[in-house]
Amino acid sequence: MMADDTYAPDNKTQITIEFGSFIAFFMIATVIGFWIMGNAGMFTDNTLLLYWLLYVILNVVYIGFAGMFIFVKTLSDKLFVYLHNFDFSFIQNNGLFSIPKDNILYKIFKSFWLSLLLWHVLLSPLLLLQFALPRETAILLLPVGRQTVFPIVALLGYIFFNIFPASTGETGILAMLNSLLKTGTLKISKNNRKISTWIAIILIPLFSGFMWLSLHGFVAQGQELNQQAHFVFGVEQGLLMEMTGSVAPAIALHNLNLFYDGIQGYVGQYEFLRFAIPLTIILLWVGMILIYTRLQKKR
């Protein structure tokens, strides 16, 4: 393989820093979460403790996998990893359209943290659909299955630890499995990114659907709301990964799913949330459009 055909991102220094900050976030949040839940007496229930440890282990496995195959030179030449590599994405390699490198969106999508933030905003209207659509339809977009809930008293703490470390752990393992398939498409196409991405945009979402059924079925132990919804949710995550070459949008989608799961029990108790959540989403979109417009005018 030629040196410039490595599967590591070309902005490796930036991704190294961002990946390091993600590890730091994971470690700090894990310690704080363990301390809060321990003081709240949550771990007197051994099941909660085991779930917490399982999610932590899933995160560690993905972090170790991604770190090795991106930042170790001899390994980054052998395996593509869905951590964050926008230049390997379907958006940039489909041959029909792409984002120019001088566009502000390209610079955002090249950054893991900025991309993660943007995708939370871009996907946030799904929360509005959850409130607006009939439940049978809504769960096909965000399948609100019964995740293991950590009953922390504080509202924000409850919501946060309903999301983390479950979302990054489960989605990380899915990204790890998808990485193997993506590497296979690159090998078959002899590292032709255009051919590879067209194969992957079909195979990876379908593969993700079936893998998500197995992965989430193992973790949730039969607590899923329905199998069809979780298959679709896996497909959605796989599609987002291949579209962007990144795990960031899939994590954002999973975060929004678990956020809705965590908040829905409070919506009935605090009526202002019925207005606050849609208003916040609208303001985020308006702000995003204004910022993008202003940045484009400056160029």
KAFEN-V387069 format. One record per residue. N is the residue number from 0. RES is the residue in three letters. PHI is phi in whole degrees, -180 to 180 (none if undefined). OMEGA is omega in whole degrees, -180 to 180 (none if undefined). D_LAST is the distance of its C-alpha to the last C-alpha in Angstrom with 2 decimals. Layout:
n->(N & N)
res->(RES & RES)
phi->(PHI & PHI)
omega->(OMEGA & OMEGA)
d_last->(D_LAST & D_LAST)
This chain:
n->(0 & 1 & 2 & 3 & 4 & 5 & 6 & 7 & 8 & 9 & 10 & 11 & 12 & 13 & 14 & 15 & 16 & 17 & 18 & 19 & 20 & 21 & 22 & 23 & 24 & 25 & 26 & 27 & 28 & 29 & 30 & 31 & 32 & 33 & 34 & 35 & 36 & 37 & 38 & 39 & 40 & 41 & 42 & 43 & 44 & 45 & 46 & 47 & 48 & 49 & 50 & 51 & 52 & 53 & 54 & 55 & 56 & 57 & 58 & 59 & 60 & 61 & 62 & 63 & 64 & 65 & 66 & 67 & 68 & 69 & 70 & 71 & 72 & 73 & 74 & 75 & 76 & 77 & 78 & 79 & 80 & 81 & 82 & 83 & 84 & 85 & 86 & 87 & 88 & 89 & 90 & 91 & 92 & 93 & 94 & 95 & 96 & 97 & 98 & 99 & 100 & 101 & 102 & 103 & 104 & 105 & 106 & 107 & 108 & 109 & 110 & 111 & 112 & 113 & 114 & 115 & 116 & 117 & 118 & 119 & 120 & 121 & 122 & 123 & 124 & 125 & 126 & 127 & 128 & 129 & 130 & 131 & 132 & 133 & 134 & 135 & 136 & 137 & 138 & 139 & 140 & 141 & 142 & 143 & 144 & 145 & 146 & 147 & 148 & 149 & 150 & 151 & 152 & 153 & 154 & 155 & 156 & 157 & 158 & 159 & 160 & 161 & 162 & 163 & 164 & 165 & 166 & 167 & 168 & 169 & 170 & 171 & 172 & 173 & 174 & 175 & 176 & 177 & 178 & 179 & 180 & 181 & 182 & 183 & 184 & 185 & 186 & 187 & 188 & 189 & 190 & 191 & 192 & 193 & 194 & 195 & 196 & 197 & 198 & 199 & 200 & 201 & 202 & 203 & 204 & 205 & 206 & 207 & 208 & 209 & 210 & 211 & 212 & 213 & 214 & 215 & 216 & 217 & 218 & 219 & 220 & 221 & 222 & 223 & 224 & 225 & 226 & 227 & 228 & 229 & 230 & 231 & 232 & 233 & 234 & 235 & 236 & 237 & 238 & 239 & 240 & 241 & 242 & 243 & 244 & 245 & 246 & 247 & 248 & 249 & 250 & 251 & 252 & 253 & 254 & 255 & 256 & 257 & 258 & 259 & 260 & 261 & 262 & 263 & 264 & 265 & 266 & 267 & 268 & 269 & 270 & 271 & 272 & 273 & 274 & 275 & 276 & 277 & 278 & 279 & 280 & 281 & 282 & 283 & 284 & 285 & 286 & 287 & 288 & 289 & 290 & 291 & 292 & 293 & 294 & 295 & 296 & 297 & 298)
res->(MET & MET & ALA & ASP & ASP & THR & TYR & ALA & PRO & ASP & ASN & LYS & THR & GLN & ILE & THR & ILE & GLU & PHE & GLY & SER & PHE & ILE & ALA & PHE & PHE & MET & ILE & ALA & THR & VAL & ILE & GLY & PHE & TRP & ILE & MET & GLY & ASN & ALA & GLY & MET & PHE & THR & ASP & ASN & THR & LEU & LEU & LEU & TYR & TRP & LEU & LEU & TYR & VAL & ILE & LEU & ASN & VAL & VAL & TYR & ILE & GLY & PHE & ALA & GLY & MET & PHE & ILE & PHE & VAL & LYS & THR & LEU & SER & ASP & LYS & LEU & PHE & VAL & TYR & LEU & HIS & ASN & PHE & ASP & PHE & SER & PHE & ILE & GLN & ASN & ASN & GLY & LEU & PHE & SER & ILE & PRO & LYS & ASP & ASN & ILE & LEU & TYR & LYS & ILE & PHE & LYS & SER & PHE & TRP & LEU & SER & LEU & LEU & LEU & TRP & HIS & VAL & LEU & LEU & SER & PRO & LEU & LEU & LEU & LEU & GLN & PHE & ALA & LEU & PRO & ARG & GLU & THR & ALA & ILE & LEU & LEU & LEU & PRO & VAL & GLY & ARG & GLN & THR & VAL & PHE & PRO & ILE & VAL & ALA & LEU & LEU & GLY & TYR & ILE & PHE & PHE & ASN & ILE & PHE & PRO & ALA & SER & THR & GLY & GLU & THR & GLY & ILE & LEU & ALA & MET & LEU & ASN & SER & LEU & LEU & LYS & THR & GLY & THR & LEU & LYS & ILE & SER & LYS & ASN & ASN & ARG & LYS & ILE & SER & THR & TRP & ILE & ALA & ILE & ILE & LEU & ILE & PRO & LEU & PHE & SER & GLY & PHE & MET & TRP & LEU & SER & LEU & HIS & GLY & PHE & VAL & ALA & GLN & GLY & GLN & GLU & LEU & ASN & GLN & GLN & ALA & HIS & PHE & VAL & PHE & GLY & VAL & GLU & GLN & GLY & LEU & LEU & MET & GLU & MET & THR & GLY & SER & VAL & ALA & PRO & ALA & ILE & ALA & LEU & HIS & ASN & LEU & ASN & LEU & PHE & TYR & ASP & GLY & ILE & GLN & GLY & TYR & VAL & GLY & GLN & TYR & GLU & PHE & LEU & ARG & PHE & ALA & ILE & PRO & LEU & THR & ILE & ILE & LEU & LEU & TRP & VAL & GLY & MET & ILE & LEU & ILE & TYR & THR & ARG & LEU & GLN & LYS & LYS & ARG)
phi->(none & -68 & -59 & -84 & -98 & -60 & -85 & -74 & -64 & -73 & -96 & -62 & -64 & -62 & -66 & -61 & -64 & -68 & -66 & -63 & -68 & -66 & -62 & -62 & -60 & -60 & -66 & -65 & -63 & -66 & -65 & -64 & -62 & -63 & -66 & -63 & -69 & -64 & -68 & -82 & 77 & -69 & -83 & -69 & -91 & -59 & -64 & -63 & -63 & -65 & -63 & -59 & -65 & -63 & -63 & -63 & -63 & -60 & -63 & -63 & -61 & -67 & -60 & -64 & -62 & -64 & -61 & -63 & -85 & -108 & -101 & -98 & -55 & -68 & -94 & -68 & -82 & -113 & -142 & -81 & -127 & -78 & -112 & -165 & -149 & -62 & -70 & -101 & -79 & -63 & -56 & -93 & -128 & -79 & 85 & -107 & -154 & -163 & -94 & -59 & -68 & -92 & -84 & -62 & -64 & -61 & -65 & -68 & -70 & -78 & -98 & -63 & -68 & -65 & -65 & -61 & -64 & -62 & -68 & -62 & -72 & -61 & -91 & -59 & -59 & -60 & -67 & -63 & -65 & -61 & -79 & -91 & -84 & -59 & -57 & -63 & -83 & -62 & -69 & -75 & -93 & -134 & -72 & -81 & -82 & -77 & -71 & -66 & -99 & -96 & -74 & -88 & -64 & -65 & -58 & -66 & -64 & -61 & -65 & -60 & -84 & -78 & -92 & -114 & -96 & -65 & -65 & -71 & -69 & -68 & -67 & -62 & -65 & -62 & -63 & -64 & -66 & -65 & -61 & -65 & -69 & -61 & -61 & -61 & -67 & -69 & -66 & -62 & -86 & 56 & 64 & -81 & -64 & -65 & -65 & -60 & -71 & -73 & -69 & -68 & -67 & -96 & -73 & -66 & -60 & -65 & -59 & -63 & -59 & -70 & -66 & -67 & -60 & -71 & -65 & -70 & -64 & -67 & -71 & -81 & 53 & 82 & -92 & -63 & -68 & -160 & -69 & -61 & -63 & -74 & -63 & -61 & -64 & -64 & -60 & -61 & -65 & -62 & -63 & -65 & -62 & -73 & -60 & -114 & 68 & -142 & -85 & -56 & -67 & -68 & -64 & -61 & -62 & -66 & -60 & -65 & -60 & -73 & -64 & -63 & -61 & -76 & -88 & -63 & -71 & -95 & -61 & -69 & -83 & -123 & -60 & -61 & -65 & -64 & -100 & -66 & -66 & -60 & -64 & -62 & -64 & -63 & -63 & -62 & -68 & -62 & -61 & -62 & -66 & -65 & -63 & -63 & -62 & -66 & -65 & -67 & -68 & -74 & -82)
omega->(178 & -178 & -178 & 177 & 178 & -180 & 176 & 179 & -179 & 174 & -171 & -180 & 179 & -179 & 177 & 179 & -178 & 178 & 177 & 179 & 176 & 178 & 179 & 177 & -180 & -178 & -179 & -180 & 179 & -180 & -180 & 179 & 179 & -180 & -179 & -177 & 177 & 179 & 178 & 178 & -176 & -175 & 170 & 173 & -176 & -180 & 179 & 180 & -180 & 177 & 180 & 180 & 179 & 179 & 178 & 180 & 179 & 177 & -179 & 179 & -179 & 180 & 179 & 180 & -178 & -179 & -179 & -171 & 174 & -170 & 173 & -170 & -176 & 180 & -179 & 175 & -173 & -173 & 172 & -178 & 173 & 167 & 174 & 180 & -173 & -178 & 175 & -174 & 174 & -179 & -175 & -172 & -176 & 178 & -179 & 180 & 176 & 178 & 180 & -176 & 178 & 178 & -179 & 179 & 178 & 180 & 178 & -178 & 176 & 180 & -180 & -175 & 178 & 178 & 179 & 179 & -179 & -178 & 173 & 179 & -178 & -177 & -176 & 177 & 176 & 177 & 177 & 179 & 178 & 180 & -172 & -174 & 171 & -174 & -178 & 178 & -175 & -176 & 175 & 178 & 176 & -175 & -177 & 174 & -180 & 172 & 174 & -175 & 177 & -171 & 177 & -171 & -177 & -176 & -178 & 178 & 179 & -178 & -178 & -176 & 167 & -179 & -174 & 11 & -177 & -173 & -179 & -180 & -178 & -179 & 177 & 178 & 176 & 178 & 180 & 179 & 179 & 179 & 179 & 179 & 179 & 178 & 178 & 179 & 177 & 180 & -179 & -179 & -178 & 177 & 172 & -173 & -179 & 179 & -178 & -175 & 177 & 174 & -175 & -177 & 176 & -174 & -172 & 176 & 179 & 177 & -180 & 179 & -180 & 179 & 180 & 176 & -179 & -177 & -178 & 176 & 178 & -177 & -176 & 177 & 174 & -179 & -178 & 179 & 171 & -174 & -178 & -179 & -178 & 173 & 179 & -180 & 176 & 177 & -180 & 180 & 179 & 178 & 180 & 179 & -178 & 178 & -173 & -176 & -171 & 174 & -174 & -178 & 177 & 176 & 179 & 179 & -180 & 177 & -179 & 177 & -178 & 174 & 179 & 178 & -178 & -173 & -171 & 178 & -179 & -177 & 179 & -179 & -177 & -174 & -177 & 180 & 179 & 179 & -176 & -178 & 177 & 180 & 178 & 180 & 179 & 179 & 178 & 180 & 178 & 179 & -180 & -180 & 180 & 179 & 180 & -180 & -179 & 179 & 179 & -180 & -179 & -174 & none)
d_last->(37.45 & 35.01 & 33.13 & 29.76 & 31.38 & 31.83 & 31.10 & 29.47 & 25.69 & 23.86 & 22.17 & 25.74 & 25.45 & 22.90 & 25.07 & 28.15 & 26.99 & 26.02 & 29.27 & 31.18 & 29.80 & 30.81 & 34.28 & 34.50 & 33.63 & 36.22 & 38.88 & 38.41 & 38.31 & 41.36 & 43.36 & 42.54 & 43.31 & 46.56 & 47.55 & 46.84 & 48.61 & 51.46 & 52.07 & 51.97 & 54.71 & 52.73 & 53.90 & 57.50 & 56.61 & 56.54 & 54.60 & 51.56 & 51.76 & 52.00 & 48.99 & 46.95 & 48.01 & 47.31 & 43.70 & 43.29 & 44.85 & 42.56 & 39.52 & 41.10 & 41.87 & 38.32 & 36.86 & 39.42 & 38.84 & 35.04 & 35.32 & 37.89 & 36.35 & 32.82 & 33.51 & 36.83 & 36.13 & 39.33 & 38.68 & 34.97 & 36.09 & 38.46 & 36.90 & 33.58 & 32.96 & 31.08 & 29.52 & 25.84 & 24.80 & 22.01 & 22.36 & 25.90 & 25.02 & 26.03 & 22.48 & 21.52 & 24.94 & 26.46 & 25.85 & 24.84 & 21.31 & 18.89 & 15.44 & 13.29 & 12.84 & 9.12 & 8.93 & 8.98 & 12.51 & 13.66 & 13.10 & 14.93 & 17.64 & 18.22 & 19.33 & 22.76 & 22.63 & 19.20 & 20.33 & 23.68 & 22.35 & 20.15 & 23.16 & 25.40 & 23.32 & 22.99 & 26.75 & 27.90 & 28.96 & 31.75 & 33.35 & 33.50 & 35.19 & 37.63 & 38.77 & 38.76 & 40.24 & 43.87 & 44.33 & 45.58 & 42.31 & 40.02 & 41.39 & 40.24 & 36.63 & 37.30 & 40.90 & 42.16 & 44.91 & 46.86 & 45.10 & 47.15 & 46.56 & 46.92 & 48.48 & 46.90 & 47.82 & 44.55 & 42.29 & 39.04 & 40.96 & 42.60 & 39.39 & 37.66 & 40.62 & 41.10 & 37.74 & 37.90 & 39.19 & 40.12 & 36.71 & 35.46 & 38.96 & 39.69 & 36.26 & 36.18 & 39.49 & 38.31 & 35.27 & 37.77 & 39.93 & 37.06 & 35.98 & 39.37 & 39.02 & 35.50 & 36.84 & 39.66 & 37.41 & 35.61 & 39.02 & 40.46 & 37.58 & 37.82 & 34.32 & 32.80 & 29.87 & 29.71 & 33.44 & 33.50 & 30.83 & 32.62 & 35.86 & 34.43 & 32.73 & 36.29 & 38.40 & 36.49 & 36.26 & 39.97 & 40.91 & 39.04 & 40.98 & 44.30 & 43.35 & 42.18 & 45.54 & 47.31 & 45.13 & 44.92 & 48.53 & 49.61 & 47.73 & 48.53 & 52.07 & 52.44 & 50.68 & 48.11 & 48.03 & 48.33 & 47.77 & 45.80 & 43.12 & 42.71 & 42.58 & 39.73 & 37.95 & 38.32 & 36.96 & 33.88 & 33.25 & 33.81 & 31.49 & 28.62 & 29.35 & 29.31 & 26.29 & 24.18 & 26.38 & 26.66 & 29.26 & 26.73 & 26.66 & 30.44 & 30.97 & 28.87 & 31.05 & 34.18 & 33.21 & 32.77 & 36.10 & 37.94 & 36.29 & 37.70 & 40.98 & 41.11 & 40.17 & 42.30 & 45.49 & 44.15 & 42.84 & 46.43 & 47.26 & 44.24 & 43.51 & 40.38 & 38.66 & 38.93 & 36.56 & 34.59 & 33.37 & 32.12 & 30.60 & 28.77 & 27.38 & 26.24 & 24.58 & 22.80 & 21.43 & 20.45 & 18.72 & 16.91 & 15.70 & 14.65 & 12.75 & 10.97 & 10.28 & 9.04 & 6.69 & 5.35 & 5.48 & 3.79 & 0.00)
